Amino acid sequence: MLSEPEARELLHRAVSTVAVSGPPADELVRRGLRSRRRTHVTAVLGVAAAVGLVAVGSVVVSDIAGPADLPAATSTIATTNQAPSPSQGATTLPATRLVGMGPVAVTVPAQWGTNETRCGTPLEDTVVFEGNGVRSCFVSQRDVSSVHFGPISAWEPRSWEQRSTRTVDLGALTITRSGIGLHYEGPREPKYVFSVGVVTVPSADIAMWVMSTDQTVVRQILDSVQAVPDGYVAIPLSGLVEQADLEVVKKQVRRPGLSDGVLLSADPPLGSVVPRGSTVTVRVSTSSTQANADDQLIDYVHDLAAGSTTPPNNIDRPYLPVTLGLGDEVVRVENLSSLDRGASWLILRDHFNGYSGPFSARDYLATDPDTWAVTDEGQQFCPWGRADDLPGFEKDRRLTIEPSKLTDCTQWWAVDVYVDNSGRVNALSLNLVEP
Amino acid sequence: MDTGVEIDYAAYVRARWDALVRSALLLGCSRVEAEDVVQTALLRCFTSWAKVQASDVPDAYVYRTLVNCLAKSRRRRWWQETPMSPLPDGQVDDLAESAASRATVLAALDTLTEQQRAVVVLRYYADLSERQVAEALGIPAGTVKSRLSRGLDRLGRELSDHGVDARQDEEKTC
């Protein structure tokens, strides 16, 4: 018989050399917090699924009920009652929303994002529209839930579908719905096991699949599938958005590394079910032509600050005015031709955002442009928000020049360049930060 | 849960992760399964971390959760293990000798009943006292003693059948 010390020694020695991966403490805290939220979300989805069934019913009888029963024309459809009646007690249920593609929609928690992915891999709980300018790279899977929309060819059929898929009629819309299968990924060991279910709309060439490590989430989202109500439309992908019955406002955004015309986001988000005729603002990566024009413009601004007297003649009119600003405040107007003198840039002010004056955007614009990041929306490097537009220049395009790298947010600066449709610089505004 | 509790929880995970995974190995898991089941157990503890902290011996609470999760995962295994390509069990940095020794010890542990094995591992690897083992497994202290006695007896016989002796092994490594 082994003695106690011998047993202790044997057991310890037997496993002492086993390689154990590092303790995933932060990951467990994150998942723990998420799991607590998910418990809540699951409860919400239970309600959402029930409401979804009601919504399907309302589609079936919509000829009788009419569009008056649908939400107000300016809002997307939120499907969960946010103001429970007294009989429901004090619990307030978080909102859920309808998201869809073409004629089909499902209910997801309202806090889910849209296309929260990197290299095609969901980073947060999200709705994903497939084939939207994903770059070729790899990011390992995370324990998040996602609903994917795309053409049927984007869905890779699984063997278990054959025996579990059935046809379902949603009023006039015929869909197929699979059971729920399991999905692993990874070259070695599966870190996560996802439950997966898929719905297809053969008549519209649409597939929608749901993935989650929580099977209940998959089941309840699948249960919420419904036809998009009459008079409503699911905001579609770029290229199709103009064809839908929507008013589209397009904003171009510089995103180095992205191909031209990639739809970056929409407001309301892609897939939101909105009344026909609603206004949708979409952000699209700039075309290469636009990017080249921007590069010229940035070079011009740099040359201007460096005292160059030969700016490109296609955008220079020496007599035209340029407004100088600090943050969102107009300070004064100078002639373009006068900006070749450093003194013309100076803004005398005792104090601005924690810095003592005088201030000059020229100090920053004369630095090496290779160290700049130029974007339409600011990089949001640091926690503070972006300043409001300079008054009077809201209709201009606002290019923001910032340092591309920062080690300390107190070193941050930005110069907003306001440019009109003809490429003319109307205003330059310096932004500094409260230390 | 406030930040202080999360910090305390994360510190516990960092301190006990290796020991918990190795305990799960001794309880009969593969390495992959061991890490999974420990993660599951720790996640479960996260939601009741206040109870863990309030208990006399947090380790006993966590080990109890681990043993329960392991039992549950074994009950569910029929559907969880969907066929895949074989999963490599990362032992590349093991010395051949220690791997062989481990295989022998694990094989000997395999001959114990599940209950004996849990008692032996919690007592002699997790270093819980007999009272804490009893608490962790929800059994009387007397049952712990009897299972330990039978377990050690069986383990000793199995190891001597394989020519393994704890003291000889110790001498070799010295």
Interface residues (C-beta under 8 A of the other chain):
Chain A: M1 L2 S3 E4 E6 A7 R8 E9 L10 L11 H12 R13 A14 V15 S16 T17 V18 A19 V20 S21 G22 P23 P24 A25 D26 L28 V29 R31 G32 L33 S35 R36 L182 Y184 R188 E189 P190 V193
Chain B: M1 E6 Y9 A10 A11 V13 R14 W17 D18 V21 R22 L25 L26 R31 V32 E35 Q39 L42 L43 F46 T47 Q80 T82 M84 L87 P88 G90 Q91 V92 D93 D94 L95 S98 A99 S101 R102 V105 L106 V120 V121 Y124 Y125 D127 L152 D153 L155 G156 R157 L159 V164 A166 R167 D169 E170 T173
